[in-house]
């Protein structure tokens, strides 16, 4: 089943890596893919919480920081983490689209 997923180091999760259109996979394979995706998807909220905690730490550091370059670096790191969180939210919602296609 891992051949249908690949690890995304930036997101910290495996993401679907389908080589064909969803509808071309046999129903039993689609069910297996959805099952695996649901397990991966279930880890996304915890991953988001961890990233949000990192943002809070960096924001607290930023509040105390007087050095301009360090402040810029912290702002950039916060923006990167927020971008990852946004992408994780998108991946979390993708399951709804796959399930609706499976039921049709």
NUVO-595254 format. One record per residue: residue number from 1; chain; x negated, y negated, z of N, C-alpha, C in turn. Coordinates in steps of 0.001 Angstrom, whole numbers, always signed. Each point is the difference from the previous one (the first is absolute). Layout:
// NUVO-595254
[NUM; A; [X; Y; Z]; [X; Y; Z]; [X; Y; Z]]
...
// end
This chain:
// NUVO-595254
[1; A; [-828; +1200; +0]; [+828; -1200; +0]; [-869; -1259; +0]]
[2; A; [-1223; +116; +471]; [-848; -1184; +67]; [-352; -537; -1383]]
[3; A; [+207; +787; -1048]; [-308; -483; -1343]; [+978; -1090; -426]]
[4; A; [+1084; -177; +711]; [+975; -1040; -320]; [-211; -1274; +811]]
[5; A; [-1027; -1; +837]; [-290; -1156; +860]; [-1493; -281; +1]]
[6; A; [-330; -1265; +230]; [-1405; -363; +154]; [-121; -984; +1162]]
[7; A; [-1102; +107; +704]; [-225; -850; +1171]; [-366; -1403; -456]]
[8; A; [+681; -981; +571]; [-283; -1406; -249]; [-683; -545; +1249]]
[9; A; [-1296; -221; -98]; [-778; -430; +1168]; [+466; -1350; +518]]
[10; A; [+411; -880; -887]; [+462; -1327; +420]; [+1254; +113; +850]]
[11; A; [+940; +830; -430]; [+1256; +152; +736]; [-119; +958; +1177]]
[12; A; [-943; +919; -84]; [-176; +975; +1064]; [+992; +1140; -61]]
[13; A; [+612; +218; -1169]; [+950; +1096; -199]; [-207; +600; -1385]]
[14; A; [+587; +1185; -197]; [+46; +570; -1341]; [+1193; -612; -728]]
[15; A; [-182; -265; -1281]; [+1079; -537; -816]; [+251; +948; -1168]]
[16; A; [+1216; -22; -530]; [+295; +873; -1142]; [-916; -313; -1183]]
[17; A; [-437; +1045; -664]; [-841; -129; -1192]; [+557; +952; -1056]]
[18; A; [+1186; -321; -458]; [+692; +866; -954]; [-511; -264; -1413]]
[19; A; [-274; +1068; -708]; [-540; -114; -1350]; [+1094; -81; -1061]]
[20; A; [+1229; +321; +377]; [+1113; +22; -957]; [+1176; -774; +586]]
[21; A; [+999; -265; -831]; [+1219; -625; +491]; [+673; +921; +1011]]
[22; A; [+598; -607; +1007]; [+629; +727; +1092]; [+986; +1052; -509]]
[23; A; [+805; -360; -993]; [+1041; +884; -499]; [-552; +1241; -700]]
[24; A; [-1264; -32; -419]; [-560; +1143; -718]; [-459; +1122; +928]]
[25; A; [-117; -278; +1282]; [-396; +1046; +951]; [+1193; +895; +311]]
[26; A; [-214; +1295; +118]; [+1098; +906; +387]; [+559; -390; +1369]]
[27; A; [+1252; +311; +208]; [+691; -395; +1234]; [-717; +503; +1245]]
[28; A; [-509; +1224; -15]; [-663; +538; +1192]; [-1295; -761; +305]]
[29; A; [-705; -422; -1040]; [-1220; -793; +205]; [+362; -1377; +548]]
[30; A; [+1064; -599; -533]; [+432; -1315; +502]; [+369; +76; +1477]]
[31; A; [+672; +1081; +390]; [+360; +180; +1413]; [-1272; +98; +848]]
[32; A; [-975; +762; -453]; [-1264; +129; +731]; [-731; -1335; +96]]
[33; A; [-13; -733; -1100]; [-653; -1320; +4]; [+704; -920; +975]]
[34; A; [+1328; -14; -37]; [+759; -850; +927]; [-235; +389; +1454]]
[35; A; [-89; +1297; +256]; [-259; +459; +1365]; [-1358; -502; +484]]
[36; A; [-1017; +162; -843]; [-1344; -474; +356]; [+3; -1517; +166]]
[37; A; [+665; -705; -911]; [+50; -1459; +86]; [+702; -445; +1286]]
[38; A; [+1052; +703; +382]; [+713; -366; +1224]; [-913; +140; +1220]]
[39; A; [-860; +1002; +1]; [-964; +145; +1102]; [-995; -1159; -3]]
[40; A; [-500; -352; -1163]; [-933; -1125; -105]; [+714; -1295; +376]]
[41; A; [+1178; -174; -544]; [+793; -1212; +233]; [+261; -209; +1491]]
[42; A; [+166; +1088; +732]; [+253; -87; +1433]; [-1165; -592; +786]]
[43; A; [-1192; +14; -586]; [-1164; -585; +683]; [-140; -1498; -250]]
[44; A; [+740; -521; -962]; [-161; -1409; -382]; [+334; -963; +1138]]
[45; A; [+1109; +160; +738]; [+273; -956; +1084]; [-1123; -76; +1040]]
[46; A; [-585; +1140; +347]; [-1115; -23; +958]; [-1213; -714; -585]]
[47; A; [-237; +217; -1273]; [-1114; -679; -676]; [+227; -1512; +10]]
[48; A; [+1232; -426; -254]; [+332; -1429; +12]; [-210; -579; +1393]]
[49; A; [+434; +699; +1027]; [-187; -485; +1379]; [-1478; -175; +328]]
[50; A; [-819; +936; -439]; [-1439; -96; +239]; [-582; -1237; -689]]
[51; A; [+415; -232; -1232]; [-489; -1168; -734]; [+497; -1303; +635]]
[52; A; [+1250; +5; +459]; [+529; -1190; +675]; [-774; -293; +1278]]
[53; A; [-397; +1039; +713]; [-820; -192; +1204]; [-1345; -627; -352]]
[54; A; [-577; +437; -1110]; [-1273; -583; -453]; [+179; -1464; -358]]
[55; A; [+1121; -335; -607]; [+272; -1401; -338]; [+84; -841; +1263]]
[56; A; [+677; +510; +1011]; [+136; -743; +1259]; [-1368; -250; +631]]
[57; A; [-856; +1017; -6]; [-1352; -153; +542]; [-742; -1095; -765]]
[58; A; [+84; +44; -1329]; [-707; -985; -815]; [+586; -1402; +182]]
[59; A; [+1309; -104; +167]; [+617; -1296; +257]; [-457; -575; +1341]]
[60; A; [-124; +860; +997]; [-505; -444; +1298]; [-1449; -469; -108]]
[61; A; [-799; +719; -794]; [-1386; -427; -231]; [-20; -1344; -720]]
[62; A; [+902; -137; -968]; [+68; -1238; -776]; [+369; -1187; +881]]
[63; A; [+888; +224; +976]; [+397; -1070; +916]; [-1184; -535; +808]]
[64; A; [-973; +853; +245]; [-1154; -374; +816]; [-1209; -424; -835]]
[65; A; [+99; +151; -1311]; [-1159; -191; -865]; [-199; -1468; -371]]
[66; A; [-1241; -471; +160]; [-349; -1366; -373]; [-804; -66; -1292]]
[67; A; [-616; +1101; -374]; [-824; +32; -1204]; [+888; +115; -1242]]
[68; A; [-168; -943; -932]; [+848; -53; -1182]; [-124; +1264; -857]]
[69; A; [-1213; +437; -254]; [-193; +1179; -853]; [+593; +1264; +626]]
[70; A; [-164; +120; +1300]; [+593; +1149; +690]; [+1527; -82; -56]]
[71; A; [+539; -1206; +140]; [+1452; -186; -103]; [+503; +402; -1384]]
[72; A; [-736; -382; -1021]; [+368; +374; -1372]; [-18; +1510; -179]]
[73; A; [-1031; +644; +544]; [-102; +1451; -102]; [+1174; +672; +703]]
[74; A; [+330; -463; +1198]; [+1115; +578; +743]; [+1317; -198; -751]]
[75; A; [+200; -1200; -560]; [+1210; -251; -790]; [+89; +947; -1185]]
[76; A; [-1118; +230; -654]; [-35; +913; -1143]; [+322; +1432; +433]]
[77; A; [-563; +424; +1111]; [+276; +1343; +514]; [+1471; +160; +378]]
[78; A; [+580; -1024; +586]; [+1423; +30; +364]; [+853; +99; -1258]]
[79; A; [-347; -772; -1018]; [+752; +48; -1265]; [-107; +1375; -644]]
[80; A; [-1179; +604; +38]; [-182; +1345; -560]; [+865; +1020; +738]]
[81; A; [+13; -80; +1324]; [+819; +924; +787]; [+1486; -198; -285]]
[82; A; [+421; -1254; -129]; [+1403; -285; -307]; [+370; +548; -1380]]
[83; A; [-926; -74; -937]; [+234; +543; -1339]; [+176; +1522; +50]]
[84; A; [-811; +653; +803]; [+118; +1458; +160]; [+1358; +348; +603]]
[85; A; [+412; -749; +1015]; [+1303; +234; +627]; [+1117; -158; -1029]]
[86; A; [-92; -1038; -818]; [+1012; -210; -1036]; [+61; +1191; -955]]
[87; A; [-1159; +479; -439]; [-40; +1150; -904]; [+552; +1256; +665]]
[88; A; [-299; +184; +1274]; [+537; +1160; +726]; [+1525; -67; +85]]
[89; A; [+541; -1200; +196]; [+1460; -150; +8]; [+588; +409; -1347]]
[90; A; [-674; -385; -1080]; [+475; +386; -1335]; [-24; +1510; -175]]
[91; A; [-1081; +644; +418]; [-90; +1461; -104]; [+1052; +667; +880]]
[92; A; [+271; -576; +1156]; [+991; +578; +903]; [+1379; +11; -661]]
[93; A; [+300; -1036; -758]; [+1314; -112; -642]; [+121; +842; -1265]]
[94; A; [-1111; +430; -562]; [+45; +745; -1259]; [+761; +1302; +136]]
[95; A; [+57; +573; +1160]; [+700; +1264; +217]; [+1468; -112; -362]]
[96; A; [+624; -1134; +269]; [+1407; -181; -306]; [+240; +140; -1500]]
[97; A; [-895; -538; -809]; [+138; +102; -1450]; [-160; +1444; -461]]
[98; A; [-964; +719; +540]; [-228; +1388; -410]; [+1177; +884; +389]]
[99; A; [+523; -205; +1194]; [+1127; +824; +439]; [+1219; -227; -869]]
[100; A; [+268; -1252; -369]; [+1180; -267; -831]; [-171; +629; -1382]]
[101; A; [-1224; +32; -536]; [-227; +634; -1296]; [+168; +1513; +91]]
[102; A; [-364; +587; +1119]; [+106; +1438; +182]; [+1453; +442; +84]]
[103; A; [+833; -819; +574]; [+1397; +371; +187]; [+850; -204; -1242]]
[104; A; [-543; -625; -1034]; [+779; -230; -1228]; [-164; +1130; -964]]
// end
